Amino acid sequence: MRAQFDVTARTLRFYEAKELLFPIREGQKRLYTRRCRARLELILQGKRFGFSLEEIRQLLGLYDLDDGQTTQLARTVAIARERLRAMIARRDEMTLAIDDLERQIAWGVRTLSGRGVALAAE
């Protein structure tokens, strides 16, 4: 499972300690079921999207409600929309910062060129 998901044993133990994964234990060995694999895939996807471990834990906990995962899906959509808005805002801030930096670099190059200083090509 570690190789399949490119995670360390320490990561798996951490998620187990946080009650996100529940492998079957046989002595020191841990056996990861299909459900564990599905949960790990969701955990890693949630982390990639910026969900907190607590949000992920709560969402995974909603799976077992007897409503065909309607509550889980509705809550996931709500959190995902919030996360998407935040990601778009960060992207827009980065775009402005990049544009500003490019203008500053161009100004610096023009200023140096006017003073006879040649810069190495990029």
MMTF fields as JSON, N, C-alpha, C and O atoms, coordinates in Angstrom:
{
  "mmtfVersion": "1.0.0",
  "mmtfProducer": "UNKNOWN",
  "numBonds": 487,
  "numAtoms": 488,
  "numGroups": 122,
  "numChains": 1,
  "numModels": 1,
  "chainsPerModel": [1],
  "groupsPerChain": [122],
  "chainIdList": ["A"],
  "bondAtomList": [4, 2, 8, 6, 12, 10, 16, 14, 20, 18, 24, 22, 28, 26, 32, 30, 36, 34, 40, 38, 44, 42, 48, 46, 52, 50, 56, 54, 60, 58, 64, 62, 68, 66, 72, 70, 76, 74, 80, 78, 84, 82, 88, 86, 92, 90, 96, 94, 100, 98, 104, 102, 108, 106, 112, 110, 116, 114, 120, 118, 124, 122, 128, 126, 132, 130, 136, 134, 140, 138, 144, 142, 148, 146, 152, 150, 156, 154, 160, 158, 164, 162, 168, 166, 172, 170, 176, 174, 180, 178, 184, 182, 188, 186, 192, 190, 196, 194, 200, 198, 204, 202, 208, 206, 212, 210, 216, 214, 220, 218, 224, 222, 228, 226, 232, 230, 236, 234, 240, 238, 244, 242, 248, 246, 252, 250, 256, 254, 260, 258, 264, 262, 268, 266, 272, 270, 276, 274, 280, 278, 284, 282, 288, 286, 292, 290, 296, 294, 300, 298, 304, 302, 308, 306, 312, 310, 316, 314, 320, 318, 324, 322, 328, 326, 332, 330, 336, 334, 340, 338, 344, 342, 348, 346, 352, 350, 356, 354, 360, 358, 364, 362, 368, 366, 372, 370, 376, 374, 380, 378, 384, 382, 388, 386, 392, 390, 396, 394, 400, 398, 404, 402, 408, 406, 412, 410, 416, 414, 420, 418, 424, 422, 428, 426, 432, 430, 436, 434, 440, 438, 444, 442, 448, 446, 452, 450, 456, 454, 460, 458, 464, 462, 468, 466, 472, 470, 476, 474, 480, 478, 484, 482],
  "bondOrderList": [1, 1, 1, 1, 1, 1, 1, 1, 1, 1, 1, 1, 1, 1, 1, 1, 1, 1, 1, 1, 1, 1, 1, 1, 1, 1, 1, 1, 1, 1, 1, 1, 1, 1, 1, 1, 1, 1, 1, 1, 1, 1, 1, 1, 1, 1, 1, 1, 1, 1, 1, 1, 1, 1, 1, 1, 1, 1, 1, 1, 1, 1, 1, 1, 1, 1, 1, 1, 1, 1, 1, 1, 1, 1, 1, 1, 1, 1, 1, 1, 1, 1, 1, 1, 1, 1, 1, 1, 1, 1, 1, 1, 1, 1, 1, 1, 1, 1, 1, 1, 1, 1, 1, 1, 1, 1, 1, 1, 1, 1, 1, 1, 1, 1, 1, 1, 1, 1, 1, 1, 1],
  "groupList": [{"groupName": "MET", "atomNameList": ["N", "CA", "C", "O"], "elementList": ["N", "C", "C", "O"], "formalChargeList": [0, 0, 0, 0], "bondAtomList": [1, 0, 2, 1, 3, 2], "bondOrderList": [1, 1, 2], "singleLetterCode": "M", "chemCompType": "L-PEPTIDE LINKING"}, {"groupName": "ARG", "atomNameList": ["N", "CA", "C", "O"], "elementList": ["N", "C", "C", "O"], "formalChargeList": [0, 0, 0, 0], "bondAtomList": [1, 0, 2, 1, 3, 2], "bondOrderList": [1, 1, 2], "singleLetterCode": "R", "chemCompType": "L-PEPTIDE LINKING"}, {"groupName": "ALA", "atomNameList": ["N", "CA", "C", "O"], "elementList": ["N", "C", "C", "O"], "formalChargeList": [0, 0, 0, 0], "bondAtomList": [1, 0, 2, 1, 3, 2], "bondOrderList": [1, 1, 2], "singleLetterCode": "A", "chemCompType": "L-PEPTIDE LINKING"}, {"groupName": "GLN", "atomNameList": ["N", "CA", "C", "O"], "elementList": ["N", "C", "C", "O"], "formalChargeList": [0, 0, 0, 0], "bondAtomList": [1, 0, 2, 1, 3, 2], "bondOrderList": [1, 1, 2], "singleLetterCode": "Q", "chemCompType": "L-PEPTIDE LINKING"}, {"groupName": "PHE", "atomNameList": ["N", "CA", "C", "O"], "elementList": ["N", "C", "C", "O"], "formalChargeList": [0, 0, 0, 0], "bondAtomList": [1, 0, 2, 1, 3, 2], "bondOrderList": [1, 1, 2], "singleLetterCode": "F", "chemCompType": "L-PEPTIDE LINKING"}, {"groupName": "ASP", "atomNameList": ["N", "CA", "C", "O"], "elementList": ["N", "C", "C", "O"], "formalChargeList": [0, 0, 0, 0], "bondAtomList": [1, 0, 2, 1, 3, 2], "bondOrderList": [1, 1, 2], "singleLetterCode": "D", "chemCompType": "L-PEPTIDE LINKING"}, {"groupName": "VAL", "atomNameList": ["N", "CA", "C", "O"], "elementList": ["N", "C", "C", "O"], "formalChargeList": [0, 0, 0, 0], "bondAtomList": [1, 0, 2, 1, 3, 2], "bondOrderList": [1, 1, 2], "singleLetterCode": "V", "chemCompType": "L-PEPTIDE LINKING"}, {"groupName": "THR", "atomNameList": ["N", "CA", "C", "O"], "elementList": ["N", "C", "C", "O"], "formalChargeList": [0, 0, 0, 0], "bondAtomList": [1, 0, 2, 1, 3, 2], "bondOrderList": [1, 1, 2], "singleLetterCode": "T", "chemCompType": "L-PEPTIDE LINKING"}, {"groupName": "LEU", "atomNameList": ["N", "CA", "C", "O"], "elementList": ["N", "C", "C", "O"], "formalChargeList": [0, 0, 0, 0], "bondAtomList": [1, 0, 2, 1, 3, 2], "bondOrderList": [1, 1, 2], "singleLetterCode": "L", "chemCompType": "L-PEPTIDE LINKING"}, {"groupName": "TYR", "atomNameList": ["N", "CA", "C", "O"], "elementList": ["N", "C", "C", "O"], "formalChargeList": [0, 0, 0, 0], "bondAtomList": [1, 0, 2, 1, 3, 2], "bondOrderList": [1, 1, 2], "singleLetterCode": "Y", "chemCompType": "L-PEPTIDE LINKING"}, {"groupName": "GLU", "atomNameList": ["N", "CA", "C", "O"], "elementList": ["N", "C", "C", "O"], "formalChargeList": [0, 0, 0, 0], "bondAtomList": [1, 0, 2, 1, 3, 2], "bondOrderList": [1, 1, 2], "singleLetterCode": "E", "chemCompType": "L-PEPTIDE LINKING"}, {"groupName": "LYS", "atomNameList": ["N", "CA", "C", "O"], "elementList": ["N", "C", "C", "O"], "formalChargeList": [0, 0, 0, 0], "bondAtomList": [1, 0, 2, 1, 3, 2], "bondOrderList": [1, 1, 2], "singleLetterCode": "K", "chemCompType": "L-PEPTIDE LINKING"}, {"groupName": "PRO", "atomNameList": ["N", "CA", "C", "O"], "elementList": ["N", "C", "C", "O"], "formalChargeList": [0, 0, 0, 0], "bondAtomList": [1, 0, 2, 1, 3, 2], "bondOrderList": [1, 1, 2], "singleLetterCode": "P", "chemCompType": "L-PEPTIDE LINKING"}, {"groupName": "ILE", "atomNameList": ["N", "CA", "C", "O"], "elementList": ["N", "C", "C", "O"], "formalChargeList": [0, 0, 0, 0], "bondAtomList": [1, 0, 2, 1, 3, 2], "bondOrderList": [1, 1, 2], "singleLetterCode": "I", "chemCompType": "L-PEPTIDE LINKING"}, {"groupName": "GLY", "atomNameList": ["N", "CA", "C", "O"], "elementList": ["N", "C", "C", "O"], "formalChargeList": [0, 0, 0, 0], "bondAtomList": [1, 0, 2, 1, 3, 2], "bondOrderList": [1, 1, 2], "singleLetterCode": "G", "chemCompType": "PEPTIDE LINKING"}, {"groupName": "CYS", "atomNameList": ["N", "CA", "C", "O"], "elementList": ["N", "C", "C", "O"], "formalChargeList": [0, 0, 0, 0], "bondAtomList": [1, 0, 2, 1, 3, 2], "bondOrderList": [1, 1, 2], "singleLetterCode": "C", "chemCompType": "L-PEPTIDE LINKING"}, {"groupName": "SER", "atomNameList": ["N", "CA", "C", "O"], "elementList": ["N", "C", "C", "O"], "formalChargeList": [0, 0, 0, 0], "bondAtomList": [1, 0, 2, 1, 3, 2], "bondOrderList": [1, 1, 2], "singleLetterCode": "S", "chemCompType": "L-PEPTIDE LINKING"}, {"groupName": "TRP", "atomNameList": ["N", "CA", "C", "O"], "elementList": ["N", "C", "C", "O"], "formalChargeList": [0, 0, 0, 0], "bondAtomList": [1, 0, 2, 1, 3, 2], "bondOrderList": [1, 1, 2], "singleLetterCode": "W", "chemCompType": "L-PEPTIDE LINKING"}],
  "groupTypeList": [0, 1, 2, 3, 4, 5, 6, 7, 2, 1, 7, 8, 1, 4, 9, 10, 2, 11, 10, 8, 8, 4, 12, 13, 1, 10, 14, 3, 11, 1, 8, 9, 7, 1, 1, 15, 1, 2, 1, 8, 10, 8, 13, 8, 3, 14, 11, 1, 4, 14, 4, 16, 8, 10, 10, 13, 1, 3, 8, 8, 14, 8, 9, 5, 8, 5, 5, 14, 3, 7, 7, 3, 8, 2, 1, 7, 6, 2, 13, 2, 1, 10, 1, 8, 1, 2, 0, 13, 2, 1, 1, 5, 10, 0, 7, 8, 2, 13, 5, 5, 8, 10, 1, 3, 13, 2, 17, 14, 6, 1, 7, 8, 16, 14, 1, 14, 6, 2, 8, 2, 2, 10],
  "groupIdList": [1, 2, 3, 4, 5, 6, 7, 8, 9, 10, 11, 12, 13, 14, 15, 16, 17, 18, 19, 20, 21, 22, 23, 24, 25, 26, 27, 28, 29, 30, 31, 32, 33, 34, 35, 36, 37, 38, 39, 40, 41, 42, 43, 44, 45, 46, 47, 48, 49, 50, 51, 52, 53, 54, 55, 56, 57, 58, 59, 60, 61, 62, 63, 64, 65, 66, 67, 68, 69, 70, 71, 72, 73, 74, 75, 76, 77, 78, 79, 80, 81, 82, 83, 84, 85, 86, 87, 88, 89, 90, 91, 92, 93, 94, 95, 96, 97, 98, 99, 100, 101, 102, 103, 104, 105, 106, 107, 108, 109, 110, 111, 112, 113, 114, 115, 116, 117, 118, 119, 120, 121, 122],
  "secStructList": [7, 2, 2, 2, 2, 6, 7, 7, 2, 2, 2, 2, 2, 2, 2, 2, 2, 6, 6, 1, 7, 7, 7, 3, 3, 3, 6, 6, 3, 3, 3, 7, 7, 2, 2, 2, 2, 2, 2, 2, 2, 2, 2, 2, 2, 2, 2, 2, 6, 6, 7, 7, 2, 2, 2, 2, 2, 2, 2, 2, 2, 4, 4, 4, 1, 6, 6, 6, 6, 2, 2, 2, 2, 2, 2, 2, 2, 2, 2, 2, 2, 2, 2, 2, 2, 2, 2, 2, 2, 2, 2, 2, 2, 2, 2, 2, 2, 2, 2, 2, 2, 2, 2, 2, 2, 2, 2, 2, 2, 2, 2, 2, 2, 2, 6, 6, 7, 7, 7, 7, 7, 7],
  "xCoordList": [0.833, 0.0, 0.875, 0.521, 2.018, 2.903, 3.363, 3.336, 3.784, 4.276, 3.142, 3.326, 1.978, 0.835, 0.462, 0.099, 0.549, 0.144, 1.325, 1.133, 2.541, 3.749, 3.727, 3.949, 3.456, 3.473, 4.393, 4.684, 4.839, 5.716, 4.895, 3.714, 5.539, 4.889, 4.516, 3.481, 5.364, 5.095, 3.81, 3.02, 3.6, 2.38, 1.162, 0.161, 1.251, 0.132, -0.161, -1.324, 0.875, 0.674, 0.074, -0.766, 0.513, -0.022, -1.522, -2.307, -1.914, -3.339, -4.133, -5.295, -3.512, -4.173, -4.354, -5.415, -3.334, -3.417, -4.471, -5.103, -4.657, -5.653, -7.054, -7.996, -7.171, -8.45, -9.022, -10.224, -8.128, -8.527, -8.471, -9.234, -7.567, -7.427, -7.57, -7.162, -8.155, -8.385, -7.958, -8.807, -6.651, -6.199, -6.466, -6.604, -6.534, -6.65, -5.254, -4.287, -5.149, -3.828, -3.66, -4.513, -2.548, -2.147, -0.757, 0.243, -0.699, 0.578, 1.111, 0.443, 2.312, 2.914, 2.511, 2.725, 1.925, 1.531, 0.193, -0.689, 0.074, -1.191, -1.657, -0.892, -2.901, -3.471, -4.461, -5.404, -4.234, -5.063, -6.095, -5.75, -7.34, -8.452, -8.714, -8.103, -9.652, -10.057, -10.616, -10.4, -11.332, -11.884, -10.76, -10.853, -9.705, -8.546, -7.922, -7.568, -7.791, -7.203, -8.073, -7.559, -9.372, -10.289, -10.203, -10.18, -10.154, -10.049, -8.731, -8.707, -7.63, -6.336, -6.351, -5.807, -6.962, -7.063, -7.815, -7.41, -8.904, -9.671, -8.883, -8.943, -8.148, -7.322, -6.286, -6.128, -5.587, -4.532, -5.116, -4.529, -6.255, -6.903, -7.341, -7.148, -7.927, -8.341, -7.165, -7.273, -6.039, -4.84, -4.351, -3.954, -4.382, -3.948, -4.81, -4.319, -6.081, -6.997, -6.96, -7.636, -6.178, -6.04, -7.014, -7.119, -7.738, -8.632, -7.778, -6.709, -8.24, -7.533, -7.807, -8.791, -6.935, -7.165, -8.472, -9.162, -8.813, -10.073, -11.265, -12.236, -11.198, -12.282, -12.391, -13.49, -11.255, -11.25, -11.827, -12.644, -11.407, -11.91, -13.423, -14.12, -13.931, -15.374, -16.112, -17.157, -15.569, -16.208, -16.226, -17.234, -15.115, -15.069, -16.038, -16.62, -16.21, -17.139, -18.589, -19.416, -18.902, -20.268, -20.621, -21.786, -19.632, -19.865, -20.862, -21.689, -20.777, -21.581, -23.0, -23.76, -23.373, -24.762, -25.641, -25.211, -26.841, -27.722, -28.533, -29.761, -27.845, -28.571, -27.972, -28.125, -27.293, -26.703, -25.613, -25.398, -24.929, -23.824, -24.263, -23.433, -25.572, -26.079, -25.477, -25.027, -25.463, -24.903, -23.417, -22.922, -22.708, -21.271, -20.994, -20.118, -21.729, -21.515, -21.857, -21.13, -22.951, -23.35, -22.302, -21.955, -21.796, -20.772, -19.465, -18.783, -19.12, -17.912, -17.996, -17.031, -19.144, -19.329, -19.192, -18.554, -19.785, -19.702, -18.255, -17.817, -17.517, -16.116, -15.284, -14.413, -15.553, -14.798, -15.03, -14.098, -16.245, -16.527, -15.749, -15.189, -15.716, -14.939, -13.468, -12.819, -12.947, -11.53, -11.231, -10.198, -12.134, -11.932, -11.889, -11.044, -12.788, -12.765, -11.432, -10.864, -10.933, -9.655, -8.501, -7.603, -8.517, -7.46, -7.467, -6.408, -8.644, -8.751, -8.235, -7.542, -8.571, -8.091, -6.567, -5.929, -5.979, -4.514, -3.889, -2.861, -4.517, -4.01, -4.037, -3.079, -5.139, -5.252, -4.204, -3.625, -3.958, -2.907, -1.543, -0.745, -1.273, 0.007, 0.144, 1.227, -0.939, -0.891, -0.527, 0.291, -1.123, -0.793, 0.661, 1.354, 1.122, 2.512, 3.482, 4.507, 3.169, 4.031, 4.083, 5.159, 2.922, 2.889, 3.719, 4.471, 3.58, 4.326, 5.826, 6.618, 6.208, 7.632, 8.197, 9.32, 7.428, 7.894, 8.096, 9.071, 7.19, 7.352, 8.6, 9.338, 8.835, 10.004, 11.297, 12.26, 11.309, 12.496, 12.733, 13.863, 11.663, 11.805, 12.335, 13.195, 11.834, 12.321, 13.803, 14.586, 14.197, 15.595, 16.498, 17.583, 16.046, 16.835, 16.982, 18.072, 15.864, 15.944, 16.878, 17.673, 16.784, 17.622, 19.095, 19.936, 19.394, 20.789, 21.286, 22.428, 20.45, 20.832, 21.135, 22.084, 20.337, 20.575, 21.879, 22.428, 22.383, 23.661, 24.821, 25.955, 24.502, 25.566, 25.904, 26.932, 25.105, 25.373, 24.635, 23.415, 25.383, 24.779, 24.535, 25.417, 23.334, 22.987, 23.008, 22.747, 23.319, 23.271, 21.826, 20.887, 21.673, 20.327, 19.718, 20.423, 18.431, 17.73, 17.573, 17.002],
  "yCoordList": [-1.191, 0.0, 1.25, 2.256, 1.19, 2.36, 2.717, 3.887, 1.723, 1.986, 2.448, 3.343, 1.838, 2.187, 3.658, 4.309, 4.184, 5.56, 6.495, 7.678, 5.962, 6.751, 7.461, 8.669, 6.686, 7.201, 6.32, 5.179, 6.863, 6.11, 5.333, 5.61, 4.362, 3.613, 4.571, 4.414, 5.55, 6.541, 7.307, 7.579, 7.655, 8.351, 7.486, 7.965, 6.211, 5.307, 5.188, 5.195, 5.08, 4.998, 6.302, 6.283, 7.432, 8.729, 8.8, 9.208, 8.399, 8.421, 7.438, 7.686, 6.337, 5.387, 6.015, 5.878, 6.692, 7.345, 8.45, 8.704, 9.106, 10.177, 9.629, 10.386, 8.299, 7.609, 7.886, 8.086, 7.891, 8.03, 6.69, 6.453, 5.821, 4.481, 3.451, 3.679, 2.321, 1.262, -0.086, -0.911, -0.314, -1.599, -2.732, -2.512, -3.936, -5.124, -5.415, -5.429, -5.648, -5.874, -7.336, -7.951, -7.872, -9.238, -9.14, -9.176, -9.016, -8.79, -7.426, -6.411, -7.403, -6.152, -5.787, -4.66, -6.757, -6.516, -5.791, -5.991, -4.954, -4.276, -4.716, -4.693, -5.109, -5.507, -4.435, -4.112, -3.897, -2.808, -3.354, -3.936, -3.16, -3.651, -2.699, -1.636, -3.121, -2.227, -0.933, 0.137, -1.024, 0.182, 1.103, 2.32, 0.54, 1.35, 2.046, 3.223, 1.313, 1.905, 3.053, 4.105, 2.849, 3.906, 5.116, 6.256, 4.867, 5.976, 6.724, 7.954, 5.988, 6.643, 7.493, 8.597, 6.988, 7.768, 9.076, 10.131, 9.008, 10.214, 11.155, 12.374, 10.587, 11.405, 12.184, 13.391, 11.492, 12.138, 13.185, 14.248, 12.882, 13.855, 15.077, 16.213, 14.844, 15.949, 16.821, 18.048, 16.198, 16.962, 17.782, 18.937, 17.181, 17.908, 19.138, 20.154, 19.052, 20.171, 21.146, 22.175, 20.837, 21.752, 21.528, 22.371, 20.404, 20.104, 19.792, 19.194, 20.191, 19.838, 18.367, 17.797, 17.761, 16.373, 16.245, 15.232, 17.249, 17.197, 17.224, 16.493, 18.057, 18.073, 16.709, 16.194, 16.143, 14.836, 13.777, 12.958, 13.789, 12.813, 12.914, 11.9, 14.149, 14.346, 13.867, 13.224, 14.181, 13.738, 12.22, 11.635, 11.587, 10.128, 9.523, 8.468, 10.183, 9.7, 9.737, 8.977, 10.602, 10.702, 9.568, 9.408, 8.785, 7.706, 6.684, 6.161, 6.407, 5.329, 5.736, 4.909, 6.992, 7.369, 6.587, 6.248, 6.313, 5.486, 6.34, 6.254, 7.17, 8.035, 7.982, 8.919, 6.883, 6.74, 7.751, 8.139, 8.181, 9.15, 10.546, 11.349, 10.843, 12.162, 13.247, 14.274, 13.04, 14.026, 14.218, 15.345, 13.109, 13.171, 13.962, 14.827, 13.674, 14.353, 15.839, 16.676, 16.166, 17.573, 18.357, 19.473, 17.792, 18.473, 18.591, 19.613, 17.55, 17.582, 18.69, 19.426, 18.807, 19.86, 21.236, 22.123, 21.424, 22.728, 23.085, 24.207, 22.141, 22.397, 22.609, 23.478, 21.82, 21.944, 23.304, 23.897, 23.798, 25.126, 26.203, 27.112, 26.097, 27.066, 27.001, 28.03, 25.778, 25.587, 26.135, 26.771, 25.89, 26.377, 27.901, 28.487, 28.543, 30.012, 30.507, 31.465, 29.866, 30.27, 30.04, 30.876, 28.917, 28.622, 29.626, 30.067, 29.983, 30.963, 32.321, 33.016, 32.692, 33.971, 33.978, 34.971, 32.869, 32.778, 32.827, 33.472, 32.138, 32.156, 33.575, 34.016, 34.288, 35.655, 36.558, 37.412, 36.371, 37.148, 36.844, 37.755, 35.574, 35.188, 35.766, 36.208, 35.765, 36.334, 37.807, 38.274, 38.549, 39.966, 40.144, 41.022, 39.319, 39.418, 39.094, 39.761, 38.084, 37.721, 38.86, 39.228, 39.418, 40.537, 41.712, 42.326, 42.021, 43.128, 42.851, 43.733, 41.635, 41.289, 41.357, 41.82, 40.899, 40.991, 42.455, 42.777, 43.335, 44.769, 45.325, 46.106, 44.929, 45.409, 44.935, 45.693, 43.69, 43.162, 43.914, 44.294, 44.13, 44.854, 46.263, 46.74, 46.927, 48.269, 48.202, 49.031, 47.218, 47.077, 46.831, 47.403, 45.98, 45.687, 46.939, 47.247, 47.672, 48.91, 49.924, 50.57, 50.062, 51.025, 50.659, 51.512, 49.381, 48.948, 49.093, 49.493, 48.775, 48.896, 50.354, 50.638, 51.283, 52.705, 53.165, 54.189, 52.426, 52.772, 51.985, 52.035, 51.263, 50.532, 49.202, 48.619, 48.702, 47.422, 46.337, 46.395, 45.346, 44.243, 43.092, 42.698, 42.57, 41.424, 40.144, 40.162, 39.05, 37.763, 37.471, 37.781, 36.881, 36.528, 35.469, 34.647, 35.51, 34.559, 33.225, 32.318],
  "zCoordList": [0.0, 0.0, 0.0, -0.615, 0.69, 0.723, -0.677, -1.061, -1.44, -2.788, -3.701, -4.526, -3.547, -4.402, -4.254, -5.234, -3.034, -2.778, -2.512, -2.232, -2.598, -2.381, -1.031, -0.943, 0.016, 1.383, 2.225, 1.866, 3.334, 4.229, 5.248, 5.459, 5.872, 6.954, 8.086, 8.733, 8.312, 9.347, 9.044, 9.948, 7.774, 7.367, 7.65, 8.182, 7.292, 7.539, 9.028, 9.432, 9.841, 11.303, 11.837, 12.736, 11.277, 11.692, 11.397, 12.252, 10.184, 9.837, 10.693, 11.015, 11.055, 11.955, 13.341, 13.95, 13.832, 15.146, 15.155, 16.18, 14.006, 13.886, 13.604, 13.369, 13.63, 13.405, 12.017, 11.843, 11.046, 9.659, 8.931, 7.994, 9.363, 8.805, 9.917, 11.056, 9.563, 10.55, 9.972, 9.635, 9.857, 9.303, 10.29, 11.493, 9.759, 10.599, 11.126, 10.364, 12.431, 13.014, 13.359, 13.999, 12.922, 13.266, 13.866, 13.149, 15.181, 15.846, 15.451, 15.645, 14.899, 14.449, 13.014, 12.567, 12.304, 10.915, 10.853, 11.688, 9.847, 9.57, 8.182, 7.218, 8.102, 6.825, 6.396, 7.12, 5.221, 4.718, 3.736, 2.707, 4.069, 3.265, 2.096, 1.983, 1.221, 0.127, 0.684, 0.116, 1.79, 2.417, 2.888, 2.73, 3.462, 3.886, 2.684, 2.749, 1.598, 0.391, -0.125, -0.506, -0.135, -0.599, 0.325, -0.14, 1.639, 2.591, 2.406, 2.45, 2.199, 2.009, 0.744, 0.73, -0.303, -1.534, -1.28, -1.768, -0.521, -0.195, 0.716, 0.557, 1.664, 2.569, 1.765, 1.948, 0.88, 0.096, -0.856, -1.055, -1.431, -2.308, -1.496, -1.929, -0.326, 0.529, 0.934, 0.936, 1.277, 1.645, 0.453, 0.609, -0.738, -1.933, -2.175, -2.665, -1.838, -2.021, -0.853, -0.887, 0.183, 1.304, 2.439, 3.33, 2.433, 3.55, 4.774, 4.653, 5.933, 7.166, 7.487, 7.016, 8.288, 8.69, 9.46, 9.345, 10.235, 10.978, 10.023, 10.223, 8.993, 8.002, 7.311, 7.106, 6.962, 6.307, 7.236, 6.815, 8.498, 9.469, 9.595, 9.608, 9.69, 9.814, 8.564, 8.664, 7.396, 6.158, 6.036, 5.638, 6.378, 6.33, 7.341, 7.091, 8.47, 9.485, 9.025, 9.527, 8.086, 7.574, 6.618, 6.252, 6.213, 5.256, 5.792, 5.046, 7.082, 7.667, 8.045, 8.55, 7.81, 8.044, 7.07, 5.967, 7.477, 6.652, 5.684, 5.655, 4.888, 3.953, 2.549, 1.765, 2.24, 0.918, 0.65, -0.498, 1.675, 1.615, 1.177, 0.751, 1.278, 0.903, 1.788, 1.28, 3.09, 4.02, 3.756, 3.732, 3.558, 3.295, 2.026, 2.008, 0.98, -0.288, -0.199, -0.733, 0.467, 0.6, 1.376, 0.99, 2.458, 3.262, 2.477, 2.553, 1.727, 0.912, -0.129, -0.338, -0.776, -1.785, -1.137, -1.703, 0.044, 0.722, 1.055, 0.802, 1.616, 1.967, 0.704, 0.668, -0.323, -1.572, -2.219, -2.762, -2.168, -2.729, -1.977, -2.589, -0.651, 0.149, -0.235, -0.423, -0.349, -0.672, -2.069, -2.28, -3.019, -4.379, -4.404, -5.082, -3.675, -3.614, -3.068, -3.592, -2.026, -1.431, -2.406, -2.508, -3.122, -4.085, -5.237, -5.683, -5.715, -6.796, -6.33, -7.072, -5.11, -4.574, -4.48, -4.828, -4.011, -3.931, -5.322, -5.525, -6.28, -7.653, -8.209, -8.844, -7.969, -8.469, -7.831, -8.502, -6.533, -5.854, -6.464, -6.681, -6.74, -7.34, -8.748, -9.133, -9.512, -10.86, -10.797, -11.589, -9.866, -9.707, -9.292, -9.806, -8.37, -7.905, -9.039, -9.187, -9.836, -10.966, -11.973, -12.446, -12.3, -13.252, -12.739, -13.496, -11.456, -10.865, -10.902, -11.235, -10.561, -10.581, -11.998, -12.198, -12.976, -14.359, -14.766, -15.446, -14.358, -14.662, -13.984, -14.584, -12.744, -12.012, -12.666, -12.779, -13.09, -13.769, -15.07, -15.374, -15.844, -17.119, -16.871, -17.612, -15.845, -15.503, -15.155, -15.62, -14.338, -13.947, -15.146, -15.243, -16.055, -17.253, -18.102, -18.583, -18.287, -19.089, -18.437, -19.12, -17.133, -16.412, -16.545, -16.829, -16.336, -16.467, -17.899, -18.124, -18.849, -20.267, -20.596, -21.327, -20.063, -20.281, -19.671, -20.079, -18.701, -18.068, -18.692, -18.217, -19.763, -20.462, -19.837, -20.182, -18.95, -18.299, -19.074, -19.231, -19.557, -20.296, -19.331, -18.568, -19.383, -18.53, -19.363, -20.566, -18.704, -19.386, -19.79, -19.058, -20.946, -21.428, -20.514, -19.929, -20.412, -19.546, -20.179, -19.573]
}
